[in-house]
Amino acid sequence: MTVTIGKTELQNMFAQAAAQLRSENRRLSELDSIGGDGDHGTTMLRAAEQMEAWPREPEDESLAALLKAVGWRVLSIDGGASSSLLGTFFSGMGDVALSRDSMDATQLAQSLQAGLHAVGRQTKAKPGDKTMMDALSPAIAAASAAAEAGKAVPKVLQEAAAAAQSGAESTRNLVARYGRARSLGERTRGHPDAGATSIALIFKGFREGVNNAGS
Amino acid sequence: MRMKKFINDPQNLVSELLEGMVLAFPKKVRLSGRNILARAVPKESGRVRLVTLGGSGHEPGLSGFVGKGLLDYSVAGDIFAAPGAPRCMEAIRTACADGNSALLVVLNHAGDVLSGNIAMEMALREGCKIKMVLTHEDIAGGPNPDDRRGLVGFFPVYKVAGAAAERGASLDACLEIAGRMERNMRTLAVAVSTATHPSTGQPIFELGDDEMEIGMGQHGEAGTGRMPLKSADETAEIMLNMLLEDLGVKSGEQLLVLVNGAGATTLMELLIVFRRIAHVLVDKKIKLVRSAVGEFITTQEQAGFQMLIARMDPELIELWDEPADAPFFVKQ
């Protein structure tokens, strides 16, 4: 059972999240073609590359620095709003007082909260608007609740992943109220949002990364 | 239908088009960092720099307007996608070097605004003297300005703010001019046929053979006015009346009118449309003081046009008339 997330676990979480995005990239582009220009999968492939590119000597870096660096690399891919928000989320996760080498369940929840806060400063989208916020916001609420209830790191990520998944699924019945798809209105109903689906995949990868690394 | 475009590896579209721009206009522009276009001869130190950012595939916008009297730096994103904040930051750092100040012009599209805001936060933290102006003049977005996209209105903003910067106006004065131009302009777009995304080969939207859509943005974002195809005169009248009403133009006022081709609409059509706009303005006793017809921002081979009207005061007219020398806009 993983008690804390160290650098190996963090690297593994991002690698597994990248693997999830890779395996689903075609579906992500298909979903995006309904409300957007159909390139979300390709953008997430490029984000995945950056999530896997880890410094050679991670031991020299603090956890916060590693999170800020992965965020910066994702921001650098020029992938429009989705990569800007994802990069902001990752780098925001490093905008909190973390121990240098490991984080426990409480710190993980705080780090995720900080990531959500950073995203919230850059977008006015709220849950219900059929955007990535529909998966991100419940995922982080679930992680915080699990940490507060004294649950361990794997359980915190498991509950976050489950909440992200049902949040992404809930966008199927929503009409886009934000972003490029907004103007399509009713035409967007019936399919989950591509950005929310990506967030669910990333949290699924985070969960698997921790389970594979230390269970 | 198979995509018929003269391209090479779709991965290299942006770098190759910018390389072409530099090779075609070596006395005007050069590359400064990856996919950042700069003036061949930097502006004199002490004058405000104009920086912009935005997706590619819209040529000549935005990078084609780097040059004297207009932009200093253009950060080009991927096809239809905003450049990331790190490269915008790189351009801002260069623009603000040696204590110079800069005005960042951002078109209201989600990705562009995100990159602009993130870059602005970092730039201000680093002590750069920079301010940002957001263009959002597309009336199809509804009454809330946040929902209005930035269409071809970037051009008059570059033009008047660029001329003011060239004259040595302060950053605050350039911002005031840019803001005044922005508040006094309105745009509406119409599309009659789709464009192909040059990376994916897919059409960016679907439109019936006998349909047109008023309110279509420059990325195929849907508008609200899908209707049977109409004549040039009827289309011009519908759109002009919507714009005049939204801007609240009264008889006796002075307007700039700009008609921008979306890519596949011919200059013949644009001129026929313009002619009708001019007639209607005469009927309404509104003065057409300045005009522009041509391609400023395109969406590949999308057919349609954007109509912009702007209320002009003597100072804006004077700045509009100042010389400019960019690859795709020259004024003596």
Interface residues (C-beta under 8 A of the other chain):
Chain A: S33 D37 G38 D39 T42 T43 W72 L75 S76 I77 D78 G79 G80 A81 S82 S83 S84 L85 G87 T88 Q122 T123 K124 G179 R180 R182 S183 L184 R187
Chain B: G55 G77 D78 F80 A81 A82 P83 G84 A85 P86 R87 H109 A110 G111 L114 S115 N117 I118 A140 D146 D147 H197 S199 T200 Q202 I204 G215 G217 H219 G220 E221 A222 G223 T224
